[in-house]
Amino acid sequence: MSTAKTLFQKIADREIPAEFIHEDDLCFAIRDINPQAPTHLLVIPKRLIPRVAESSSDDVDVLGHLVVTSGKIARDLGLANGFRLVINNGKQAGETVPHLHVHLLAGRPMDWPPG
């Protein structure tokens, strides 16, 4: 197994700079460097969970925390009336970093079905 840190672990360890919107014991939130909406944040667990398909019952509290924290961030930013949460799993779904994270998108109409 590789011991190389993911991009998000390097950001959490302050090895790579980022604007932290939120941080607590379990997760942090930063702005996406390739935004797909006027507000596009990433809510990232500090503990490495590679992707949803590799999560386990040990991850339930962290995964729930990510969703609840995303809602709090949206409320704090005045976005509670309309935002979308997205989690990509695997390259075919658009995953670019093998470290689970929640995309919080807001500030524009969201089409359905998503692309």
Backbone torsions as a table, in degrees:
resi	resn	phi	psi	omega
1	MET	NA	136.7	-178.7
2	SER	-71.9	142.0	176.8
3	THR	-105.3	6.3	178.2
4	ALA	-65.6	138.1	178.9
5	LYS	-73.8	146.5	172.2
6	THR	-75.9	164.6	175.7
7	LEU	-53.1	-43.1	-176.9
8	PHE	-70.6	-32.6	175.2
9	GLN	-66.5	-38.0	177.5
10	LYS	-66.0	-37.8	176.8
11	ILE	-66.3	-45.5	179.6
12	ALA	-59.6	-36.1	179.8
13	ASP	-83.7	4.2	178.7
14	ARG	65.3	24.6	174.8
15	GLU	-82.0	-24.0	176.3
16	ILE	-125.4	129.4	-177.9
17	PRO	-71.7	147.5	175.8
18	ALA	-159.6	156.3	175.7
19	GLU	-86.7	110.6	179.6
20	PHE	-82.4	121.2	177.6
21	ILE	-89.2	-30.0	-177.9
22	HIS	-154.6	148.4	171.3
23	GLU	-155.9	137.5	173.0
24	ASP	-143.4	-168.2	-176.4
25	ASP	-65.7	-27.4	-174.1
26	LEU	-104.1	-25.5	-173.9
27	CYS	-153.9	173.3	173.5
28	PHE	-145.1	161.0	178.7
29	ALA	-129.1	136.5	179.2
30	ILE	-135.2	165.8	174.5
31	ARG	-78.4	140.4	176.2
32	ASP	-71.4	137.3	-179.4
33	ILE	-77.6	-11.1	177.2
34	ASN	-128.8	70.2	-171.5
35	PRO	-64.0	139.3	177.8
36	GLN	-106.9	5.0	178.1
37	ALA	-157.6	162.3	178.2
38	PRO	-53.5	-38.1	170.0
39	THR	-113.7	119.8	178.2
40	HIS	-142.2	101.5	179.7
41	LEU	-110.8	156.1	173.1
42	LEU	-114.5	126.5	176.8
43	VAL	-107.4	116.7	-164.3
44	ILE	-125.1	129.7	174.9
45	PRO	-71.3	143.2	176.8
46	LYS	-68.9	-36.1	177.3
47	ARG	-79.6	134.7	-178.9
48	LEU	-69.8	119.1	167.1
49	ILE	-123.6	110.5	-172.8
50	PRO	-57.7	-43.0	-179.6
51	ARG	-168.1	166.9	-177.7
52	VAL	-56.1	-43.3	-177.2
53	ALA	-64.8	-15.0	178.0
54	GLU	-108.1	8.9	177.6
55	SER	-79.5	164.5	-179.1
56	SER	-139.5	179.7	178.3
57	SER	-61.9	-21.7	175.9
58	ASP	-67.1	-17.6	-175.4
59	ASP	-97.9	-1.0	-174.2
60	VAL	-56.1	-47.1	-177.8
61	ASP	-63.5	-42.2	-179.7
62	VAL	-66.8	-44.0	-179.2
63	LEU	-63.6	-43.0	175.9
64	GLY	-63.0	-38.9	178.8
65	HIS	-62.1	-38.9	178.9
66	LEU	-60.6	-42.9	-179.0
67	VAL	-69.2	-46.7	-180.0
68	VAL	-62.8	-42.5	179.1
69	THR	-64.9	-39.1	176.7
70	SER	-59.0	-42.8	177.2
71	GLY	-62.9	-41.7	178.2
72	LYS	-63.0	-44.8	179.4
73	ILE	-61.1	-44.8	179.2
74	ALA	-59.5	-44.8	177.8
75	ARG	-61.1	-46.7	-178.3
76	ASP	-60.3	-31.7	-179.2
77	LEU	-92.0	4.4	179.2
78	GLY	74.2	27.6	-175.7
79	LEU	-108.7	7.6	-170.6
80	ALA	-61.8	-19.4	-179.7
81	ASN	-81.4	-8.7	179.3
82	GLY	-176.0	105.9	174.5
83	PHE	-153.1	163.7	179.1
84	ARG	-126.7	140.6	172.6
85	LEU	-109.8	134.3	-178.5
86	VAL	-134.6	137.0	171.1
87	ILE	-126.6	119.6	177.1
88	ASN	-89.2	144.3	178.4
89	ASN	-132.1	105.4	178.3
90	GLY	92.5	156.8	-177.6
91	LYS	-58.3	-38.8	-178.8
92	GLN	-63.2	-24.0	178.8
93	ALA	-94.1	1.0	178.4
94	GLY	99.9	8.5	178.7
95	GLU	-66.7	127.8	178.6
96	THR	-116.3	-17.9	177.7
97	VAL	-126.0	124.7	-178.9
98	PRO	-78.2	59.4	179.2
99	HIS	-151.0	106.2	-176.1
100	LEU	-45.4	139.6	175.7
101	HIS	-157.8	154.6	179.7
102	VAL	-104.3	126.9	172.8
103	HIS	-87.0	127.5	173.6
104	LEU	-108.8	113.4	-176.4
105	LEU	-116.4	135.9	179.3
106	ALA	-161.3	169.6	174.2
107	GLY	97.8	4.2	174.9
108	ARG	-153.9	159.4	175.8
109	PRO	-62.1	139.4	178.8
110	MET	-104.8	120.5	179.0
111	ASP	-73.3	157.7	174.0
112	TRP	-135.8	134.3	1.1
113	PRO	-76.5	155.1	178.6
114	PRO	-66.2	153.1	-174.8
115	GLY	-81.9	NA	NA
